């Protein structure tokens, strides 16, 4: 690739339009190299430099036309100062003025404005600042962002003596130690913004942990300290090894190429690998959707790209941490003091330091001992640069023989069984690639994406998040988060079994087949190899195999049905299994996405746990006794609210057993208090209150039953911006519907008290409206749903008693989905007895218990299923 554009842009005196056209033509010719088969990781640096050089030429021609070039200087700063210009990055320049020059003076202001205007007219996305030398120094002293941008300043044209004077004063003012502290704090804030993981499903290849910014930070600090301006110079100064420089340059080039192609494909500055662009970027690398080698599921092109990105980001994270710690040690020699821990390790100001660089090659057992020391010693906060480097270079040591070594197996079990530090140890083991090299099945899911629309983490990060959640149940300082889970954990004798189950519960993903069964086989093999026997091994295998069972029963089946509870009790077998499964299930759901967990799901799981526990304790469900107990408790609550004696009878006489089985005593009392005076009313009665589950509203509807009642209620909630979490529908003997809905507001989650009055009035009007059902609301579909749509699935089958029918729906979530389903059911005269709505991020798994004469006809069943599929597919 030549060092100059293919054609001259224009002469200094050429018209601006010719300058613009020439620049755009030459830029387009360069960017064409980013297409498939074009610029590779080897050529991307040259391409970015040529873009920068091309822009330099345009700016200098425009600068010379302003008349400023004799007294002032035009300086490139930031990334442009590094001569790394991405296709749609801002062209950041500094117009450097001599001290004493006022930018507001007419003689200075007019040419500056003319220059900046001509830059925009020439097609440059300019980012400009105008400062004197003294202003640059004062602002850089007050703002580390300005200080960083000026660190990479490069003279383009103008007064060279002025620029040299500025650089001398800037360099003299630089405090490398203070700069290191400021940039480290800035990095931590940035990492926190991106949840401290490079494995987000839509990572920012510039700002996320493991992105280009982490590498830039190393070079900034090294340059500020006078230790080098490039990776080769860092190696020459002893901060990096030649092998590390090779790895950094290889992964940096990949990130450069991904970012450049993102800009090109988006047509704007876009540094996030968003779902919309992942496939296009992957195809620009030549990836195609093909089955992977060996056993497994077909892999999308985007998955291949993202796995390559995650491995690169992980390497960048490891190497940048090594170099940053090395810089800290070089700039702060006082941290060099060593205190011996044992013959293999030192404590270096709270960091684990190896006694020799080749410790792990000579003593492989010391690898896992490192993490056991870190975990069991509160004074040790991390690993030193020397230790991290030694681990990075010892990856080849961790082979099959290392994994079979009895000493290593014993050490790993010690780590798992430690009373504290398990989350930190496992995360650090994953960051340093030790976990995947010791647990070989874990290595297969590192960086593996999940396109199920409710996991927002890669599989390995989800597993570690679940492990963290389990661990928090055993920590007193987190007992306020989930008190019931913490109460159960306090009586649990072997937390390590739950940690082991968390590590293996999703380890079988991506291989094809049932990942729960694959995971159960893997954990059984692990237990056999690591001396875990008897009940402990059986419990770990049970938890991995059944880790989805409790959430499926709680969210899809009727928990008021004694047969459902009895069947689940037979499945779990005993109280110990039940408690362990409950804790793992809560931790698992919480570890999928911040959006997936809600208080209502927590209540369903707790209700299922308590009901199953009663059955396992020998208390066979007695529906009649349970109903009488609920009635007695409800009457006590009604007496406290001063309801007249026997005022409840008029309503209760119209309700059958199923109503009392499906509602708890507080709900029965609330219904009775509001409806006892309105039994048989021809008007719709609507009441709402804050949900007892702790989130959202509980809405009560009492109205003359009609075929479209459920659809009208769902239509109102759709238009009003509510999501329905649960619906319980009951038809009384007098032909009235008594329905309760659990809903949450999508727009005002904290303003439920203000919404209660609105719901009570507006929903009543919607129910009593005549005419056809309103059309569903059309709203924008999320990017994730567009990029990874789920083919709708419908199953229609009779329940276990063959009296009612279960409709199960799986589809991508979108506004109005439940209403569209309700419209179909209304058209066919189907009465909804129970609706369980489970929203899993961007996916829904809904279950409806329905009745209706049309369900007795096979032809009508097929028609209902077809119409439901059409409704769900209608985007």
ABEGO torsion letter per residue (X at the ends): XBABBABBAEBAABBAAAAAAAAAAAAAAAAAAABBGBBBAAAAAAAAAAAAAAAAAAAAAAAAAAGAAAABBBBBBEAAAAGBBBAABBBBBBBBBBBGBBAABAAAAAAAAAAAAAAAAAGBBBBBBBBBAAAAAAAAAABAAAAAAAAABBBABEBAAAAAAAAAAAAAABBAAAAAAAAAAAAAAAAAAAGGBAABABBBAAABBGBAAAAAAAAAAAAAAGAEABAAAAAAAGABBAAAAAAAAAAAAAAAAAAAAAAAAAGBBBABBBAAAAAAAAAAAGBBBBBBBEBEBBBBAAAAAAAAAAAAAAAAAAAAAAAAAAAAAAABAAAABBBBABAABBBBGGBBBBABAAAAAABAAAAAAAAAAAAABAABABBBAAAAAAAAAAAAABBAAAAABAAAAAAAAAAAABABGAAAAAAAAAAAGAAAAABAAAAAABGBBBAAGABABBAAAAAAAAAAAAAAAABAAAAAABAAAAAAAAABABAAAAAAAAAAAAAABGAEEBAAAAAAAAAAAAAAAAGBBEAAAAAAAAAAAAAAAAAAAAAABBAABAAAAAAAAAAAGBAAAAAAAAAAAAAAAAAABAAABBAAAAAAAAAAAAAAAAAAAGBBBBAAAAAAAAAAAAAAAAAAAGBBBGAAAAAAAABBAAAAAABBAAAAAAAAAAAAAABGBABBBBBBBBBAAGBEBBBBBBBBBBAAAAAAAAAAAAAAGBBBABBBBBBBAAGBBBBBBBBBBAABAAAAAAAAAAAAAAAAAAAABBEBBBBBBBBBBBAAAAABBBBBBBBBBBBAAGABBBBBBBBBBBBGAAAAAAAAAAAAGBBBABBBBBBBEABBBBBBBBBEAAAABAAAAAAAAAAAAAAAABX
